[in-house]
Amino acid sequence: MKIGRGYYAIACTPKGGIFMDGVVFRFDENHFWYVQADGPFEMWLLAHSEGFDVEIKDPKSRVIQIQGPASLKIIKDATNGQITEAMKYYSSGFFDFNGQELYVSRSGFTGELGYEIYCDGYKTDHLALWDHLMSVGKNYGMEFSSTRALTIRRIEGGILGNTTDMDINMSPFEAGLSFVVDLEKDDFIGRKALLNMNKNVLLHGLTCKTATPSSGSKILDGNEEVGYITAGVPSPTLGLGIGYARFLKGKEWQGKQLKLSLPNGEFHSAEIVDLPFFDKEKKIIYYKNAWLEIYDKPVIYFPKFFHPDPTVKRQSGFLVPKFESSSSLGDSLSIPYYNVISESKDFTFTPYIFENNLQMFQNEFREIKKNSKTYANLSLIHI
């Protein structure tokens, strides 16, 4: 594990149930930080520390999250350009915030592009930090919000809540977290139980077009109760109700049409889907009620807009609009569309609109092989 890197990690009980989840960061060669969910994890570590030369302590740190499409610009300005788009997911480090050195990771509880800032216990001037972030953020329309907004985005993004969606009575396999379990390791708490455990997934996504699933709602297959909802919210992104469905037994549930029984006695049709509910590879940045600004003035309004995250693997979609100026053709606006054909081929279509109503359509094809590169450009001008 590299210094400055973070990984999602869980702790299990001896019976293989999920006791805690969080992210472990490596500060330096022998210094690690585990950012945990709510619960007595420090006591768990102390109880299992016998035989290890280790010091365990609570840094008394708390976290503030900046999440959403504008978070990169905000965090970049807040650190005077120290944090840039080069910072990848689960990367971290110490950065200066108007005279205060604080730990920052590119992560969050929303599934969005975002960053988490960790205070240094009682050493941090929290009011000064808050004022600094709000002052920077107001230039980008940043608002502070309640945990309700956080909950909606974390469920849309397929992020599980410890003790809410999973607990000590559910194994990592049942929660769909088999990717964080390495049974090839020599030993860890719960390994023996997990070796012989059923690998069926019991936690899935549920969508409902006519109602919002609520915690405790029953899931019926015909007249048989087969599961229940651990948490549910209205999804503004998908325009329907979504929630986590925890089933009582393993089965091929995905794609099934089942019945949702709400606490008020209503019944609604529902479908079982894979998690997360959208953007499974976290490649797309979404905007709502966005404006394209030219010289700090709003020019074009977009009710909805999206483009690939430039810091992750290539993905087809609209690129960031550009405003350019040419001595021969004048000012222009372009909105490129990037299309991934294959691992070695891509195509970009870019329409230009000039101030004199001139229109240009630029097409660029690229193919990169082991020993050669091919570029082809074709531009068409409509007068």
PLY file of the C-alpha trace (Angstrom):
ply
format ascii 1.0
element vertex 383
property float x
property float y
property float z
element edge 382
property int vertex1
property int vertex2
end_header
0.00 0.00 0.00
1.56 3.27 -1.13
1.89 6.27 1.19
-0.95 8.68 0.46
-3.24 5.91 -0.78
-6.54 4.83 0.72
-8.52 1.59 0.46
-12.03 0.62 1.48
-11.69 -1.98 4.24
-14.01 -3.92 6.53
-13.58 -5.63 9.90
-15.41 -8.87 10.66
-16.49 -10.71 13.77
-15.09 -14.21 14.43
-18.32 -15.57 12.90
-17.73 -13.63 9.67
-20.30 -10.87 10.19
-19.55 -7.25 9.27
-18.55 -5.31 12.38
-17.20 -2.12 10.79
-16.44 -0.57 7.43
-14.40 2.45 6.45
-11.32 3.64 4.58
-7.75 3.02 5.69
-5.12 5.59 4.67
-1.35 5.26 4.88
0.31 8.40 6.21
3.86 7.05 6.19
5.80 3.82 6.62
4.36 2.94 10.05
1.42 5.32 10.43
-2.10 4.42 9.28
-5.46 6.10 9.72
-8.79 4.25 9.61
-11.77 6.51 8.88
-14.64 4.50 10.31
-18.42 4.50 10.37
-20.20 5.04 13.67
-19.37 2.45 16.33
-16.81 1.37 18.98
-14.07 0.38 16.53
-11.24 1.66 18.74
-12.27 -0.84 21.44
-12.36 -3.61 18.83
-8.79 -2.78 17.78
-7.57 -2.66 21.38
-9.22 -6.00 22.13
-7.33 -7.66 19.27
-3.98 -5.89 19.65
-2.28 -8.56 21.77
0.94 -9.77 20.13
1.34 -6.64 17.98
3.78 -3.77 18.52
1.17 -1.11 17.83
-0.19 2.10 19.36
-3.91 2.73 18.90
-5.46 6.13 19.55
-8.33 8.34 18.44
-7.05 11.49 16.65
-10.31 13.28 17.53
-10.70 14.24 13.89
-13.95 15.11 12.17
-14.59 15.39 8.47
-16.28 17.92 6.20
-17.19 16.89 2.66
-17.22 18.96 -0.51
-19.06 16.95 -3.13
-20.39 17.51 -6.64
-19.32 18.70 -10.10
-17.78 21.96 -8.84
-15.86 20.35 -5.96
-12.57 20.20 -7.88
-12.64 23.94 -8.60
-13.54 24.71 -4.98
-10.87 22.52 -3.40
-8.30 23.80 -5.91
-9.00 27.41 -4.95
-9.24 26.58 -1.24
-5.71 25.11 -1.32
-4.30 27.83 -3.57
-3.85 25.39 -6.46
-2.20 22.58 -4.47
-4.96 20.09 -5.29
-5.61 19.57 -9.02
-7.31 17.09 -11.32
-4.17 14.93 -11.00
-5.40 13.76 -7.59
-7.06 10.37 -8.17
-9.77 8.51 -6.29
-8.71 7.49 -2.76
-5.53 9.50 -3.03
-4.75 11.71 -0.06
-2.23 14.05 1.56
-1.68 17.16 3.67
-2.54 20.54 2.15
-2.65 24.15 3.30
-6.04 25.81 3.83
-5.41 29.48 4.41
-2.64 28.76 6.91
-3.97 25.48 8.34
-2.39 22.19 7.24
-5.11 19.54 6.97
-5.46 16.03 5.58
-7.56 15.68 2.41
-8.70 12.62 0.48
-10.50 12.40 -2.84
-13.44 10.40 -1.57
-16.89 10.91 -0.11
-20.24 9.45 0.89
-22.05 10.40 -2.30
-20.51 8.53 -5.25
-19.90 11.97 -6.82
-16.66 13.70 -7.64
-15.70 15.01 -4.22
-13.21 15.53 -1.42
-13.10 15.03 2.34
-11.20 17.39 4.65
-10.16 16.06 8.07
-9.56 18.39 10.99
-6.53 17.96 13.25
-8.47 17.45 16.43
-8.52 20.43 18.78
-5.62 22.09 16.94
-7.86 23.09 14.04
-9.61 26.44 14.01
-12.91 25.05 12.73
-14.65 28.41 12.39
-11.80 29.82 10.31
-11.85 26.70 8.13
-15.63 26.96 7.65
-15.44 30.65 6.74
-12.60 30.00 4.29
-14.44 27.18 2.51
-17.73 29.08 2.35
-15.96 32.16 1.01
-14.29 30.15 -1.76
-17.36 28.04 -2.47
-19.79 30.91 -2.94
-18.05 31.72 -6.24
-19.19 28.31 -7.53
-22.68 28.18 -6.02
-21.71 25.88 -3.15
-24.33 25.36 -0.44
-24.19 23.45 2.83
-26.82 20.73 3.14
-28.31 18.27 5.59
-27.56 14.57 5.85
-30.77 13.95 3.87
-29.10 15.11 0.66
-26.08 12.97 1.54
-28.30 9.93 2.11
-30.02 10.33 -1.26
-26.71 10.50 -3.12
-25.08 7.67 -1.17
-28.00 5.33 -1.97
-28.04 6.38 -5.63
-24.30 5.65 -5.70
-24.68 2.21 -4.09
-22.81 3.11 -0.88
-23.87 0.98 2.09
-24.45 2.25 5.62
-23.02 0.19 8.46
-25.68 -1.02 10.96
-28.35 0.30 8.54
-27.91 -1.82 5.41
-25.42 -4.34 6.81
-24.50 -5.53 10.29
-22.86 -8.33 12.28
-25.57 -10.75 11.06
-24.55 -10.26 7.41
-21.33 -11.50 5.83
-19.31 -9.51 3.26
-20.47 -11.97 0.60
-24.13 -11.42 1.45
-23.60 -7.65 1.34
-22.02 -7.86 -2.12
-18.58 -6.94 -0.75
-16.67 -10.06 -1.75
-14.18 -7.84 -3.63
-12.67 -6.68 -0.33
-12.22 -10.19 1.08
-8.88 -11.93 0.41
-9.17 -15.50 1.62
-5.60 -16.14 0.43
-4.24 -14.10 3.35
-2.68 -16.19 6.09
-5.08 -15.14 8.80
-7.53 -12.45 9.85
-10.50 -12.29 12.20
-13.43 -14.14 10.65
-11.39 -15.96 7.98
-12.22 -19.48 9.18
-15.94 -18.73 9.16
-15.81 -17.04 5.75
-13.97 -19.97 4.17
-17.01 -22.22 4.61
-19.69 -19.59 4.15
-22.28 -19.43 1.39
-21.33 -16.82 -1.21
-24.89 -15.81 -2.18
-25.63 -12.06 -2.29
-28.61 -10.99 -0.18
-28.41 -7.21 -0.63
-29.66 -5.76 -3.93
-31.15 -2.58 -5.34
-34.90 -2.06 -5.71
-36.65 0.48 -7.94
-40.31 1.50 -7.82
-41.98 3.87 -10.31
-45.05 4.61 -8.21
-43.76 5.02 -4.64
-40.67 5.59 -2.50
-39.55 2.50 -0.56
-39.25 3.19 3.14
-37.20 1.44 5.81
-38.97 -1.70 6.97
-41.16 -2.06 3.87
-41.75 -5.72 3.04
-40.84 -7.34 -0.27
-43.23 -10.01 -1.52
-42.83 -12.69 -4.18
-46.46 -13.50 -4.79
-47.82 -13.80 -1.26
-44.51 -14.85 0.29
-42.42 -12.35 2.21
-38.88 -12.70 0.86
-37.12 -9.58 2.17
-37.38 -6.02 3.40
-36.10 -2.51 2.70
-33.18 -1.28 4.82
-33.22 2.29 3.43
-35.09 4.04 0.65
-35.22 7.50 -0.95
-36.72 9.30 -3.94
-34.06 9.44 -6.66
-33.93 12.84 -8.41
-31.43 11.42 -10.89
-33.56 8.46 -11.99
-36.99 9.98 -11.32
-38.33 7.07 -9.25
-38.13 5.50 -5.82
-35.06 3.43 -4.93
-33.88 1.44 -1.94
-31.75 -1.39 -0.65
-33.52 -4.74 -0.61
-32.24 -7.23 1.97
-33.43 -10.73 1.14
-33.96 -13.56 3.58
-32.34 -16.17 1.36
-30.03 -16.33 -1.61
-31.58 -16.58 -5.06
-31.29 -15.08 -8.55
-33.20 -11.94 -7.59
-31.84 -9.44 -10.10
-34.31 -8.55 -12.84
-37.28 -9.98 -10.96
-40.57 -8.10 -10.71
-41.75 -8.26 -7.10
-44.28 -6.52 -4.87
-43.43 -3.76 -2.40
-45.61 -3.60 0.73
-45.35 -0.19 2.42
-46.01 0.34 6.16
-49.22 2.26 5.29
-50.69 -0.86 3.67
-50.15 0.14 0.02
-48.76 -2.33 -2.53
-46.62 -1.33 -5.50
-44.78 -3.13 -8.27
-41.00 -3.07 -7.96
-37.97 -4.38 -9.81
-34.74 -5.78 -8.36
-31.63 -4.27 -9.95
-27.86 -4.36 -9.66
-25.93 -1.87 -7.53
-25.08 0.93 -7.82
-28.20 2.29 -9.45
-26.28 4.19 -12.16
-22.74 5.12 -13.29
-21.34 1.84 -11.97
-17.75 2.69 -12.85
-17.89 6.27 -11.48
-16.82 7.72 -14.84
-19.39 10.44 -15.39
-19.80 13.90 -13.84
-23.43 15.06 -13.81
-24.73 18.62 -13.67
-28.21 20.02 -13.10
-29.29 23.61 -13.72
-25.86 24.42 -15.14
-24.76 27.56 -16.98
-21.99 27.98 -19.49
-20.22 31.18 -18.55
-18.16 33.36 -20.89
-16.03 35.97 -19.19
-17.89 35.19 -15.93
-21.28 35.90 -17.53
-23.93 33.14 -17.89
-24.66 32.56 -21.58
-26.21 29.10 -22.11
-28.43 27.23 -19.64
-28.39 23.41 -19.39
-31.20 21.79 -17.34
-29.09 18.61 -17.36
-25.56 18.04 -18.58
-22.88 15.40 -18.16
-19.37 14.66 -19.32
-16.74 12.00 -18.56
-14.56 12.50 -15.51
-11.20 13.46 -17.05
-9.25 11.77 -14.25
-10.48 8.23 -14.91
-10.56 5.79 -17.80
-11.94 7.00 -21.13
-15.70 7.13 -21.52
-17.90 8.31 -24.38
-19.81 11.52 -23.77
-19.82 15.29 -24.08
-16.61 17.09 -23.18
-16.44 20.45 -21.46
-17.69 23.27 -23.77
-15.04 25.74 -24.93
-15.10 29.42 -25.80
-12.26 30.42 -28.15
-11.16 33.41 -30.15
-9.56 33.45 -33.61
-8.06 36.47 -35.38
-9.48 35.31 -38.71
-12.87 33.83 -37.73
-13.71 35.65 -34.51
-15.14 34.27 -31.25
-16.62 30.77 -31.22
-18.42 28.30 -28.97
-17.79 24.56 -29.30
-19.32 21.54 -27.55
-17.23 18.43 -28.39
-18.62 14.90 -28.26
-16.03 12.18 -27.61
-16.73 8.61 -28.71
-14.63 5.61 -27.63
-14.62 3.11 -30.51
-12.23 0.62 -28.90
-9.20 0.53 -26.62
-7.04 1.86 -29.46
-9.51 4.00 -31.43
-11.57 7.08 -30.69
-13.48 9.76 -32.57
-14.31 13.36 -31.58
-17.06 15.37 -33.27
-16.93 19.10 -32.51
-19.50 21.61 -33.83
-18.40 25.27 -33.74
-20.70 28.30 -33.77
-19.02 31.62 -34.61
-20.20 35.14 -33.79
-20.86 35.85 -37.49
-23.22 32.81 -37.70
-20.54 30.79 -39.47
-20.72 27.10 -38.57
-17.89 24.58 -38.64
-17.94 20.84 -37.95
-14.61 19.29 -37.01
-14.06 15.54 -37.02
-10.98 13.89 -35.54
-10.17 10.17 -35.70
-7.28 8.61 -33.77
-5.85 5.10 -33.75
-2.85 4.14 -31.65
-1.07 0.82 -32.17
2.09 -0.59 -30.67
4.35 0.69 -33.44
2.25 3.37 -35.14
-0.14 6.27 -34.64
-2.83 7.38 -37.09
-4.54 10.77 -37.01
-7.21 12.00 -39.43
-8.90 15.41 -39.35
-11.78 16.63 -41.47
-13.39 20.07 -41.09
-16.53 21.23 -42.88
-17.56 24.90 -42.95
-21.15 25.98 -43.54
-21.50 29.60 -44.66
0 1
1 2
2 3
3 4
4 5
5 6
6 7
7 8
8 9
9 10
10 11
11 12
12 13
13 14
14 15
15 16
16 17
17 18
18 19
19 20
20 21
21 22
22 23
23 24
24 25
25 26
26 27
27 28
28 29
29 30
30 31
31 32
32 33
33 34
34 35
35 36
36 37
37 38
38 39
39 40
40 41
41 42
42 43
43 44
44 45
45 46
46 47
47 48
48 49
49 50
50 51
51 52
52 53
53 54
54 55
55 56
56 57
57 58
58 59
59 60
60 61
61 62
62 63
63 64
64 65
65 66
66 67
67 68
68 69
69 70
70 71
71 72
72 73
73 74
74 75
75 76
76 77
77 78
78 79
79 80
80 81
81 82
82 83
83 84
84 85
85 86
86 87
87 88
88 89
89 90
90 91
91 92
92 93
93 94
94 95
95 96
96 97
97 98
98 99
99 100
100 101
101 102
102 103
103 104
104 105
105 106
106 107
107 108
108 109
109 110
110 111
111 112
112 113
113 114
114 115
115 116
116 117
117 118
118 119
119 120
120 121
121 122
122 123
123 124
124 125
125 126
126 127
127 128
128 129
129 130
130 131
131 132
132 133
133 134
134 135
135 136
136 137
137 138
138 139
139 140
140 141
141 142
142 143
143 144
144 145
145 146
146 147
147 148
148 149
149 150
150 151
151 152
152 153
153 154
154 155
155 156
156 157
157 158
158 159
159 160
160 161
161 162
162 163
163 164
164 165
165 166
166 167
167 168
168 169
169 170
170 171
171 172
172 173
173 174
174 175
175 176
176 177
177 178
178 179
179 180
180 181
181 182
182 183
183 184
184 185
185 186
186 187
187 188
188 189
189 190
190 191
191 192
192 193
193 194
194 195
195 196
196 197
197 198
198 199
199 200
200 201
201 202
202 203
203 204
204 205
205 206
206 207
207 208
208 209
209 210
210 211
211 212
212 213
213 214
214 215
215 216
216 217
217 218
218 219
219 220
220 221
221 222
222 223
223 224
224 225
225 226
226 227
227 228
228 229
229 230
230 231
231 232
232 233
233 234
234 235
235 236
236 237
237 238
238 239
239 240
240 241
241 242
242 243
243 244
244 245
245 246
246 247
247 248
248 249
249 250
250 251
251 252
252 253
253 254
254 255
255 256
256 257
257 258
258 259
259 260
260 261
261 262
262 263
263 264
264 265
265 266
266 267
267 268
268 269
269 270
270 271
271 272
272 273
273 274
274 275
275 276
276 277
277 278
278 279
279 280
280 281
281 282
282 283
283 284
284 285
285 286
286 287
287 288
288 289
289 290
290 291
291 292
292 293
293 294
294 295
295 296
296 297
297 298
298 299
299 300
300 301
301 302
302 303
303 304
304 305
305 306
306 307
307 308
308 309
309 310
310 311
311 312
312 313
313 314
314 315
315 316
316 317
317 318
318 319
319 320
320 321
321 322
322 323
323 324
324 325
325 326
326 327
327 328
328 329
329 330
330 331
331 332
332 333
333 334
334 335
335 336
336 337
337 338
338 339
339 340
340 341
341 342
342 343
343 344
344 345
345 346
346 347
347 348
348 349
349 350
350 351
351 352
352 353
353 354
354 355
355 356
356 357
357 358
358 359
359 360
360 361
361 362
362 363
363 364
364 365
365 366
366 367
367 368
368 369
369 370
370 371
371 372
372 373
373 374
374 375
375 376
376 377
377 378
378 379
379 380
380 381
381 382
